[in-house]
Amino acid sequence: MRTGDDVDTRTLAVTHPGEPGYQAATSVFNLAAPPEPAAAAVVRTVREIRDAIRFAEEEGLSVRVLTTGHAAPAALPMHDALLLRPEMDGAVEVDPRRRIARVPAGTKWGAVARAAAPYGLAVAHGSSPTVGVVGYLLGGGLSFYGRRTGLAANSVRAVELVTADGEPRRVDESSDPELFWALRGGGGGFGVVTAVEVDLFPAVKVVTGAACWPAAHAPRLLRIWRRWTLEAPAEAATSVRVLNLPRLPEVPPALSAGPILSVDGAVLAETADDVATAERYAEELLGPLRSVAEPVFDTWQTTAPVSVLDTHMDPADPVAVLGDHMLLDEFGDEGVDELLRVIGAGSGSPLIAAGLRQLGGAYAVPHPKGGALDHLSAPYAYSGGGVPGLTGTAEAITRHIGTVRAALAPWDTGRTVPTFVETHTQPQGHLSVEQVAAVDRVRERVDPAGMFRGDIMPSATALR
Ligand SMILES: Cc1cc2nc3c(=O)[nH]c(=O)nc-3n(C[C@H](O)[C@H](O)[C@H](O)COP(=O)(O)OP(=O)(O)OC[C@H]3O[C@@H](n4cnc5c(N)ncnc54)[C@H](O)[C@@H]3O)c2cc1C
């Protein structure tokens, strides 16, 4: 271990390439872009973070932060940086009366959803229980509850962080409104977040699951789904994807027999009185789809809200994914045809999963107390990716990503949601020129020397 002169050597363990602990401190969920920082440390207390910042200053390093590395390929290279991995002490604390949870940095969404559930409360988590709370919330956050609750970033009530001066701050709309605004969607680079307070909402039941058909049925199914999205209730949010799943023991054989179309999502019932309505809403989508053909796999059911953590069937273990993302305008049946031409049956797509998240509803509504990113006006989010060596070579996947991008270009808004941007080579587009300038003014105030500048998502680019 190397430390600066007056660094607390009792607790802070900084590791360098080749040293014990470096591999663990730099491990990431998306293996496509392993970070290679000059040094790395797991930090558990504010004191350790403060010491780490001083260590970086003394060593002439910048400071970078990752929680799980789900978004590792979206982070800029960090060769001249000290990488911090917050695993802050403490547990998720739920205040059922105020309907707020305080979540220490390092926590993953599964833990928050499970802590809220005994109180009949849910949280705007994403599709995977293993995604980190902090990166997801700072980058917007698309949830299967989002058409009802809006972007997850809007549910943040306070952010606790250590800024470049080593000071711990609790930032909310009254203590520092500019920094609170910039933190939520402003692109990162403000400091090390140590905890967040996030809104919970009532949820007694959900109707949730995934239904899958051979992709040959996709042209009819996707047309029905698209028409349903135009009038869908806000309680419902879904995704449609073409999946090319490998034959693995953990994959049901019906899902690896060839390309399949999956329709998954959730319909929220906030109270016991809402359950019958939620079931009717689900049936209005699923009935017409099931009448096209019997699904080969169908898990939709009325169940406990924590089940939404498993609905999307995301990978549980680290995997290398090369992916892409666009926010799309309404595309009509012509867009359905074009999308399926490049990812559907017979397309030869090497993408393991590619498709659309349904937006609209509360996603489209600016939030009166929102941050730099508080709504998305586009109706659909495209994302797709492949696993090199499993679904094709890296070259074939990258080439096909370009093919899909060209096919969808007529409907590409040029905008993005930060949590879905898969590579730092893709300019993010979610801030106006004025917002970029305003966010930079906040950074200049809290980090005048630019210690965290490398941690800015490449998002500080103006909308086209
Ligand atoms: C399987 C899978 C499913 C997903 N599902 C969804 C989904 O349903 N909805 C959705 O919106 N997104 C989803 N995502 C994307 C995910 O939300 C982003 O990758 C998000 O950035 C993950 O946050 P993290 O903290 O785990 O990631 P990391 O890669 O660790 O962090 C991402 C960025 O957040 C910042 N950051 C993280 N922690 C801190 C901290 N403590 N202090 C300061 N900055 C920090 C850093 O700038 C970092 O570069 C999914 C990703 C995967 C791989």
The ligand as an SDF file (V2000), in Angstrom:
LIG
                    3D

 53 58  0  0  0  0  0  0  0  0999 V2000
  -28.5150   -5.4270  -16.8020 C   0  0  0  0  0  0  0  0  0  0  0  0
  -28.7580   -3.9510  -16.7910 C   0  0  0  0  0  0  0  0  0  0  0  0
  -30.0510   -3.4650  -16.6160 C   0  0  0  0  0  0  0  0  0  0  0  0
  -30.2950   -2.0950  -16.5980 C   0  0  0  0  0  0  0  0  0  0  0  0
  -31.5720   -1.6340  -16.4660 N   0  0  0  0  0  0  0  0  0  0  0  0
  -31.8140   -0.3030  -16.4750 C   0  0  0  0  0  0  0  0  0  0  0  0
  -33.1270    0.2110  -16.3480 C   0  0  0  0  0  0  0  0  0  0  0  0
  -34.1000   -0.5310  -16.2450 O   0  0  0  0  0  0  0  0  0  0  0  0
  -33.3010    1.5540  -16.3600 N   0  0  0  0  0  0  0  0  0  0  0  0
  -32.2460    2.4180  -16.4700 C   0  0  0  0  0  0  0  0  0  0  0  0
  -32.4500    3.6300  -16.4620 O   0  0  0  0  0  0  0  0  0  0  0  0
  -30.9860    1.9530  -16.5920 N   0  0  0  0  0  0  0  0  0  0  0  0
  -30.7600    0.6320  -16.6050 C   0  0  0  0  0  0  0  0  0  0  0  0
  -29.4760    0.1690  -16.7320 N   0  0  0  0  0  0  0  0  0  0  0  0
  -28.3990    1.1330  -16.8620 C   0  0  0  0  0  0  0  0  0  0  0  0
  -27.9230    1.5900  -15.4810 C   0  0  0  0  0  0  0  0  0  0  0  0
  -28.9170    2.3470  -14.8450 O   0  0  0  0  0  0  0  0  0  0  0  0
  -26.6870    2.4470  -15.6420 C   0  0  0  0  0  0  0  0  0  0  0  0
  -25.6570    1.6280  -16.1190 O   0  0  0  0  0  0  0  0  0  0  0  0
  -26.2870    3.1350  -14.3370 C   0  0  0  0  0  0  0  0  0  0  0  0
  -25.2970    4.0650  -14.6060 O   0  0  0  0  0  0  0  0  0  0  0  0
  -25.8210    2.1360  -13.3320 C   0  0  0  0  0  0  0  0  0  0  0  0
  -25.4820    2.7710  -12.1470 O   0  0  0  0  0  0  0  0  0  0  0  0
  -24.2690    2.1800  -11.2880 P   0  0  0  0  0  0  0  0  0  0  0  0
  -23.9740    3.1290  -10.2020 O   0  0  0  0  0  0  0  0  0  0  0  0
  -24.5660    0.7670  -10.9690 O   0  0  0  0  0  0  0  0  0  0  0  0
  -23.1820    2.2020  -12.4410 O   0  0  0  0  0  0  0  0  0  0  0  0
  -21.6580    2.6150  -12.5140 P   0  0  0  0  0  0  0  0  0  0  0  0
  -21.2030    2.1440  -13.8570 O   0  0  0  0  0  0  0  0  0  0  0  0
  -20.8980    2.1390  -11.3440 O   0  0  0  0  0  0  0  0  0  0  0  0
  -21.7100    4.1940  -12.4680 O   0  0  0  0  0  0  0  0  0  0  0  0
  -22.1390    4.9530  -13.5710 C   0  0  0  0  0  0  0  0  0  0  0  0
  -21.7350    6.4020  -13.3510 C   0  0  0  0  0  0  0  0  0  0  0  0
  -22.4690    6.9170  -12.2400 O   0  0  0  0  0  0  0  0  0  0  0  0
  -21.6350    7.7830  -11.4820 C   0  0  0  0  0  0  0  0  0  0  0  0
  -21.5770    7.2580  -10.1090 N   0  0  0  0  0  0  0  0  0  0  0  0
  -21.8330    6.0030   -9.6870 C   0  0  0  0  0  0  0  0  0  0  0  0
  -21.7210    5.9390   -8.3550 N   0  0  0  0  0  0  0  0  0  0  0  0
  -21.3590    7.1720   -7.9170 C   0  0  0  0  0  0  0  0  0  0  0  0
  -21.0990    7.7520   -6.6410 C   0  0  0  0  0  0  0  0  0  0  0  0
  -21.1760    7.0540   -5.5020 N   0  0  0  0  0  0  0  0  0  0  0  0
  -20.7610    9.0700   -6.5910 N   0  0  0  0  0  0  0  0  0  0  0  0
  -20.6880    9.8220   -7.7060 C   0  0  0  0  0  0  0  0  0  0  0  0
  -20.9310    9.3220   -8.9390 N   0  0  0  0  0  0  0  0  0  0  0  0
  -21.2670    8.0160   -9.0400 C   0  0  0  0  0  0  0  0  0  0  0  0
  -20.2810    7.8330  -12.1540 C   0  0  0  0  0  0  0  0  0  0  0  0
  -20.2410    8.9700  -13.0050 O   0  0  0  0  0  0  0  0  0  0  0  0
  -20.2620    6.5800  -12.9860 C   0  0  0  0  0  0  0  0  0  0  0  0
  -19.4550    6.6760  -14.1600 O   0  0  0  0  0  0  0  0  0  0  0  0
  -29.2180   -1.1980  -16.7590 C   0  0  0  0  0  0  0  0  0  0  0  0
  -27.9080   -1.6760  -16.9310 C   0  0  0  0  0  0  0  0  0  0  0  0
  -27.6890   -3.0410  -16.9570 C   0  0  0  0  0  0  0  0  0  0  0  0
  -26.2870   -3.5360  -17.1840 C   0  0  0  0  0  0  0  0  0  0  0  0
  1  2  1  0
  2  3  1  0
  2 52  2  0
  3  4  2  0
  4  5  1  0
  4 50  1  0
  5  6  2  0
  6  7  1  0
  6 13  1  0
  7  8  2  0
  7  9  1  0
  9 10  1  0
 10 11  2  0
 10 12  1  0
 12 13  2  0
 13 14  1  0
 14 15  1  0
 14 50  1  0
 15 16  1  0
 16 17  1  0
 16 18  1  0
 18 19  1  0
 18 20  1  0
 20 21  1  0
 20 22  1  0
 22 23  1  0
 23 24  1  0
 24 25  2  0
 24 26  1  0
 24 27  1  0
 27 28  1  0
 28 29  2  0
 28 30  1  0
 28 31  1  0
 31 32  1  0
 32 33  1  0
 33 34  1  0
 33 48  1  0
 34 35  1  0
 35 36  1  0
 35 46  1  0
 36 37  1  0
 36 45  1  0
 37 38  2  0
 38 39  1  0
 39 40  1  0
 39 45  2  0
 40 41  1  0
 40 42  2  0
 42 43  1  0
 43 44  2  0
 44 45  1  0
 46 47  1  0
 46 48  1  0
 48 49  1  0
 50 51  2  0
 51 52  1  0
 52 53  1  0
M  END
$$$$
